[in-house]
Amino acid sequence: RADTPDTIDCARSATDGVRSVEPLDADLKSVCAGIGYAIGTLLRLPRKLGAAPIVFDERSLRSGLCRTGAPVVSFVWTDRRLGRFTNPDVYARLHAVAMEQLLLLMAERTGTSVVELVAAYVLFERAIRLNLELLKPWTVRLLFLAAFSLATKAAHDLQVEASDVLAPIDDIFTGLDAAELAHIEWELLERIHYRVPIDGNTYVVYLTELLDAGGGGRPEHSAARALLQIQC
């Protein structure tokens, strides 16, 4: 039933009962939606043959990345049959919705900013561009979580540990501990040759595109102000 609206609705409503007291900013919601759309679009493209490194494969975790009953769906990332039997447009939409809802939940729990989410996506996409074999549904969540952790550390410019990043969301990602996340971070850095874009214009372009894709487009000068702190 992966090609039915009911399946997509279950992904959309997975986090309905988990909300923070403070409502999320409209731009933050749009960026979450934009990243979901971008990842869904990437997964719609033909994938490069070859297995991704096991360190990024969430199916290799002993208890799985998320427990049964977690407030996010996992089958869209781990079930190989979806890509074989699902209409490509529905397949992309299913992943887009699942990723959007995951990011919204993470944003509510962690209090992350637009800056951190955009920076995380830049790192994520850079790793994919340089290593096309990484683009598999079962690598997306671990790759993005590692990119998010690195972006959080960079944004705060403080002594932030992997355990600090995981603490607000450890009931979601129950199969991952801080040591494993730190290991995945180093693997991600190696995949991008330890080169992180520092040109603020790069992030402005990504922000503008993600806002447009997420339905929250706005003039570029506003986008530049939102990411001013990244220009270093």
VODRENVEX-646421 format. One record per residue (C-alpha): residue number from 1; chain; x, y, z. Coordinates in steps of 0.5 Angstrom, whole numbers. Example, Ala and Ser with C-alpha at 12.3 -4.5 7.8 and 13.67 -1.06 7.14 Angstrom:
REM VODRENVEX-646421
+-----+-----+-------+-------+-------+
: seq : mol :     X :     Y :     Z :
+-----+-----+-------+-------+-------+
:   1 :   A :    25 :    -9 :    16 :
:   2 :   A :    27 :    -2 :    14 :
+-----+-----+-------+-------+-------+
***
This chain:
REM VODRENVEX-646421
+-----+-----+-------+-------+-------+
: seq : mol :     X :     Y :     Z :
+-----+-----+-------+-------+-------+
:   1 :   A :     0 :     0 :     0 :
:   2 :   A :     6 :     5 :    -1 :
:   3 :   A :     3 :     8 :    -7 :
:   4 :   A :    -3 :    10 :    -3 :
:   5 :   A :    -5 :    17 :     0 :
:   6 :   A :    -6 :    13 :     7 :
:   7 :   A :     1 :    12 :     7 :
:   8 :   A :     3 :    19 :     6 :
:   9 :   A :    -2 :    21 :    11 :
:  10 :   A :     1 :    16 :    16 :
:  11 :   A :     8 :    19 :    15 :
:  12 :   A :     5 :    26 :    16 :
:  13 :   A :     1 :    25 :    22 :
:  14 :   A :     7 :    21 :    26 :
:  15 :   A :     9 :    27 :    30 :
:  16 :   A :     2 :    30 :    31 :
:  17 :   A :     2 :    29 :    39 :
:  18 :   A :     9 :    31 :    40 :
:  19 :   A :     9 :    39 :    40 :
:  20 :   A :    13 :    44 :    44 :
:  21 :   A :    10 :    50 :    48 :
:  22 :   A :    13 :    55 :    43 :
:  23 :   A :    11 :    55 :    36 :
:  24 :   A :    16 :    54 :    30 :
:  25 :   A :    18 :    60 :    26 :
:  26 :   A :    15 :    60 :    19 :
:  27 :   A :    22 :    60 :    16 :
:  28 :   A :    24 :    54 :    20 :
:  29 :   A :    18 :    51 :    18 :
:  30 :   A :    19 :    52 :    11 :
:  31 :   A :    26 :    50 :    11 :
:  32 :   A :    24 :    44 :    14 :
:  33 :   A :    19 :    43 :     8 :
:  34 :   A :    25 :    45 :     3 :
:  35 :   A :    30 :    40 :     6 :
:  36 :   A :    25 :    34 :     6 :
:  37 :   A :    23 :    36 :    -2 :
:  38 :   A :    30 :    36 :    -4 :
:  39 :   A :    32 :    30 :    -1 :
:  40 :   A :    26 :    27 :    -4 :
:  41 :   A :    28 :    29 :   -10 :
:  42 :   A :    35 :    27 :    -9 :
:  43 :   A :    32 :    20 :    -8 :
:  44 :   A :    28 :    20 :   -14 :
:  45 :   A :    34 :    20 :   -18 :
:  46 :   A :    37 :    14 :   -21 :
:  47 :   A :    42 :    11 :   -16 :
:  48 :   A :    50 :    10 :   -17 :
:  49 :   A :    51 :     2 :   -16 :
:  50 :   A :    55 :     0 :   -10 :
:  51 :   A :    54 :    -1 :    -3 :
:  52 :   A :    54 :     5 :     2 :
:  53 :   A :    59 :     5 :     7 :
:  54 :   A :    56 :     1 :    13 :
:  55 :   A :    58 :     6 :    18 :
:  56 :   A :    52 :    10 :    15 :
:  57 :   A :    47 :     5 :    14 :
:  58 :   A :    42 :     5 :    19 :
:  59 :   A :    40 :    -2 :    18 :
:  60 :   A :    47 :    -4 :    21 :
:  61 :   A :    45 :    -2 :    28 :
:  62 :   A :    44 :    -7 :    33 :
:  63 :   A :    37 :    -5 :    35 :
:  64 :   A :    35 :     0 :    29 :
:  65 :   A :    36 :     7 :    29 :
:  66 :   A :    29 :     8 :    32 :
:  67 :   A :    25 :     4 :    37 :
:  68 :   A :    18 :     1 :    35 :
:  69 :   A :    13 :     6 :    37 :
:  70 :   A :    18 :    12 :    36 :
:  71 :   A :    14 :    18 :    34 :
:  72 :   A :    17 :    18 :    27 :
:  73 :   A :    16 :    13 :    21 :
:  74 :   A :    22 :     8 :    19 :
:  75 :   A :    20 :     4 :    14 :
:  76 :   A :    20 :     9 :     9 :
:  77 :   A :    28 :     9 :    10 :
:  78 :   A :    29 :     2 :    11 :
:  79 :   A :    24 :    -2 :     6 :
:  80 :   A :    28 :    -4 :     0 :
:  81 :   A :    21 :    -6 :    -3 :
:  82 :   A :    19 :     1 :    -4 :
:  83 :   A :    24 :     3 :    -9 :
:  84 :   A :    22 :    -3 :   -13 :
:  85 :   A :    14 :    -3 :   -13 :
:  86 :   A :    12 :     5 :   -12 :
:  87 :   A :    11 :    10 :   -17 :
:  88 :   A :    17 :    15 :   -17 :
:  89 :   A :    13 :    21 :   -16 :
:  90 :   A :    10 :    18 :   -10 :
:  91 :   A :    16 :    15 :    -7 :
:  92 :   A :    20 :    22 :    -7 :
:  93 :   A :    14 :    25 :    -4 :
:  94 :   A :    14 :    20 :     2 :
:  95 :   A :    21 :    21 :     3 :
:  96 :   A :    20 :    28 :     3 :
:  97 :   A :    14 :    28 :     8 :
:  98 :   A :    18 :    23 :    13 :
:  99 :   A :    24 :    28 :    13 :
: 100 :   A :    20 :    34 :    14 :
: 101 :   A :    16 :    31 :    20 :
: 102 :   A :    23 :    29 :    23 :
: 103 :   A :    26 :    35 :    22 :
: 104 :   A :    20 :    39 :    25 :
: 105 :   A :    20 :    34 :    31 :
: 106 :   A :    28 :    35 :    32 :
: 107 :   A :    27 :    43 :    31 :
: 108 :   A :    22 :    43 :    37 :
: 109 :   A :    26 :    39 :    41 :
: 110 :   A :    33 :    42 :    40 :
: 111 :   A :    31 :    49 :    39 :
: 112 :   A :    35 :    49 :    33 :
: 113 :   A :    35 :    55 :    28 :
: 114 :   A :    35 :    56 :    21 :
: 115 :   A :    42 :    57 :    20 :
: 116 :   A :    44 :    51 :    23 :
: 117 :   A :    39 :    47 :    19 :
: 118 :   A :    41 :    50 :    12 :
: 119 :   A :    49 :    49 :    14 :
: 120 :   A :    47 :    42 :    16 :
: 121 :   A :    44 :    41 :     9 :
: 122 :   A :    50 :    44 :     6 :
: 123 :   A :    54 :    39 :     9 :
: 124 :   A :    49 :    33 :     7 :
: 125 :   A :    49 :    35 :     0 :
: 126 :   A :    56 :    36 :    -1 :
: 127 :   A :    58 :    29 :     2 :
: 128 :   A :    53 :    26 :    -3 :
: 129 :   A :    56 :    30 :    -9 :
: 130 :   A :    63 :    28 :    -7 :
: 131 :   A :    60 :    21 :    -6 :
: 132 :   A :    54 :    19 :   -10 :
: 133 :   A :    54 :    12 :    -7 :
: 134 :   A :    52 :    15 :    -1 :
: 135 :   A :    45 :    16 :    -3 :
: 136 :   A :    41 :    11 :    -1 :
: 137 :   A :    35 :    11 :     3 :
: 138 :   A :    38 :     8 :     9 :
: 139 :   A :    44 :    13 :    10 :
: 140 :   A :    40 :    19 :    10 :
: 141 :   A :    38 :    20 :    17 :
: 142 :   A :    45 :    18 :    20 :
: 143 :   A :    48 :    22 :    15 :
: 144 :   A :    44 :    28 :    16 :
: 145 :   A :    44 :    27 :    24 :
: 146 :   A :    52 :    27 :    23 :
: 147 :   A :    51 :    34 :    19 :
: 148 :   A :    46 :    37 :    24 :
: 149 :   A :    51 :    35 :    30 :
: 150 :   A :    57 :    38 :    26 :
: 151 :   A :    53 :    45 :    24 :
: 152 :   A :    50 :    45 :    31 :
: 153 :   A :    57 :    45 :    34 :
: 154 :   A :    60 :    50 :    29 :
: 155 :   A :    54 :    55 :    30 :
: 156 :   A :    55 :    55 :    38 :
: 157 :   A :    62 :    56 :    37 :
: 158 :   A :    63 :    52 :    44 :
: 159 :   A :    65 :    46 :    47 :
: 160 :   A :    59 :    42 :    45 :
: 161 :   A :    59 :    34 :    45 :
: 162 :   A :    55 :    29 :    41 :
: 163 :   A :    52 :    27 :    47 :
: 164 :   A :    49 :    34 :    48 :
: 165 :   A :    46 :    34 :    41 :
: 166 :   A :    43 :    27 :    42 :
: 167 :   A :    40 :    29 :    49 :
: 168 :   A :    34 :    32 :    47 :
: 169 :   A :    32 :    27 :    42 :
: 170 :   A :    35 :    21 :    45 :
: 171 :   A :    28 :    18 :    45 :
: 172 :   A :    27 :    18 :    38 :
: 173 :   A :    34 :    16 :    36 :
: 174 :   A :    34 :    10 :    41 :
: 175 :   A :    39 :     6 :    37 :
: 176 :   A :    45 :    11 :    37 :
: 177 :   A :    49 :    13 :    42 :
: 178 :   A :    54 :    19 :    43 :
: 179 :   A :    60 :    15 :    41 :
: 180 :   A :    57 :    12 :    35 :
: 181 :   A :    55 :    19 :    33 :
: 182 :   A :    62 :    22 :    34 :
: 183 :   A :    64 :    16 :    30 :
: 184 :   A :    60 :    18 :    24 :
: 185 :   A :    61 :    25 :    24 :
: 186 :   A :    69 :    24 :    23 :
: 187 :   A :    67 :    19 :    17 :
: 188 :   A :    62 :    25 :    14 :
: 189 :   A :    68 :    30 :    15 :
: 190 :   A :    73 :    25 :    11 :
: 191 :   A :    68 :    24 :     6 :
: 192 :   A :    68 :    32 :     5 :
: 193 :   A :    75 :    32 :     5 :
: 194 :   A :    75 :    36 :    12 :
: 195 :   A :    73 :    42 :     7 :
: 196 :   A :    67 :    46 :    10 :
: 197 :   A :    64 :    52 :     6 :
: 198 :   A :    65 :    59 :     9 :
: 199 :   A :    63 :    63 :     4 :
: 200 :   A :    56 :    66 :     6 :
: 201 :   A :    53 :    67 :    -1 :
: 202 :   A :    53 :    59 :    -1 :
: 203 :   A :    49 :    59 :     5 :
: 204 :   A :    44 :    65 :     2 :
: 205 :   A :    43 :    61 :    -4 :
: 206 :   A :    41 :    55 :    -1 :
: 207 :   A :    37 :    58 :     4 :
: 208 :   A :    33 :    62 :    -2 :
: 209 :   A :    32 :    55 :    -5 :
: 210 :   A :    30 :    52 :     1 :
: 211 :   A :    25 :    57 :     3 :
: 212 :   A :    22 :    57 :    -4 :
: 213 :   A :    22 :    49 :    -4 :
: 214 :   A :    18 :    49 :     2 :
: 215 :   A :    13 :    55 :     0 :
: 216 :   A :    16 :    60 :     4 :
: 217 :   A :    20 :    64 :    -1 :
: 218 :   A :    22 :    71 :     1 :
: 219 :   A :    27 :    77 :    -2 :
: 220 :   A :    34 :    75 :    -2 :
: 221 :   A :    36 :    81 :     2 :
: 222 :   A :    32 :    78 :     8 :
: 223 :   A :    35 :    71 :     7 :
: 224 :   A :    42 :    75 :     7 :
: 225 :   A :    40 :    78 :    14 :
: 226 :   A :    38 :    71 :    17 :
: 227 :   A :    45 :    68 :    15 :
: 228 :   A :    49 :    74 :    17 :
: 229 :   A :    52 :    70 :    23 :
: 230 :   A :    55 :    65 :    18 :
: 231 :   A :    59 :    70 :    14 :
: 232 :   A :    66 :    69 :    18 :
+-----+-----+-------+-------+-------+
***
